[in-house]
């Protein structure tokens, strides 16, 4: 298997294939989620749903097919998505009167529905979420991170005031931070997108950006304040308490299965996949060792321990195949299972088991009398270790001393010569689109987001011109 340092992209593809997460579909740019991969997404859904419902947000579902005319109502929106839109033009042997788009996102069809559902101030706020598949006809694809069809959630809300909508926009950004850091153990950079990077049709877009082990960025989640742009386009009005028909203020926010790709690139090692315990399909694998087939008590003990863990909601699997122990150890390491428990005749005689955490080199002995508590502690400690390890790497690969484009170019040249990650660079920016474009043209770095005031030390000079900077931005190459 190629190492991360030798070829990170090739390592990534090998890792997801050897972990049996996906397969390539017969349609270009699409992928099949195998059970090992889809169960990760199910656990992300469960954790996200729990948080959404605590916010009072309920799930709904809208059709995949959207009339072409819906997109023409919001000019910026159609311009932003038109290059990626696939259309259905014929059905049952007949040419359709109007082309139907496979949804790239659902603002248009949900806006049309909101206009019918919202009549009075008593109908507000209206807050829903949808779990769905969406389509964006990508030219360059990478499994989980960028595919022509992908899975995601998209939340959509309508509010009586701008203040309420802005509050919801920021709250959902924080929900994403909690989800991504606490569950996926991926540290993120939180901030606002530049105007050129905004969601099509939004007034303001906020994002959480994650740094991969190779120093590149993955946009891990976004939250958009739409203002009244979509409300005006789709006539989403309500009768307020002054008996006036006024526009609502809307938001949308989403995460997708690219989180799985980000999780792999954040935690994986040269042995394969490393899964954070909270989202692992199997959290503990039991492997009987020694001449266990001749000693029924070994499997009886494993079955009892497995049942004890299941009662506590811990996901387990037993590998009682006839493969050699070394083969099994390697197989489950490739699949990233957090904890491996080995039990053989000697362990049974000593009333203990051998425990191996996926992210640690050494094994340890644990007493069977305190087995469940020991496993719970090991899972919790691994979850924390993964986040702290990723945070330390992010700290080491975040560069705040670069102030000019020449310094950035020198940084890139030096890191590439050494075969080291380029990382994130904090830079001053004068707010001009042409400056932003020149940064990308000269370095391949793009603006990731503008960190919130007080979270970083402000830069005072534009990285290109040396003019006074109007803002500070994180720059990086991105997937």
Secondary structure, 3 states (H helix, E strand, C coil): CCCCCCCHHHHHHHHHHHCCCEEECCCCCCEEECHHHHHHHHHHHHHHHHHHHHCCCEEECCCCEEEHHHHHCCHHHHHHHHHHCCEEEEECCEEEEEEEEECCCCHHHHHHHHHHHCCEHHHCCEEEEEEEEEECCCCCCECCCECCEEEEEEEEEEECCHHHHHHHHHHHHHHHHHHHHHCCCCCEEEEECCHHHCCCCCCEEEEEEEECCCCCEEEEEEEEEEECHHHHHHCCEEECCCCCEEECEEEEEEEECHHHHHHHHHHCECCECCCCHHHCCCCEEEEECCCHHHCHHHHHHHHHHHHHHHHCCCCEEEECCCCCHHHHHHHHHHCCCCEEEEECHHHHHCCEEEEEECCCCCEEEEEHHHHHHHHHHHHHHHHHHHHHHHHHHHHHCEECCCCCHHHHHHHHHHHHHHCCCCCEEEEEECCCHHHHHHHHHHHCCEEEEEECCCCCCCCCECCCCCCECCEEEEEECEC
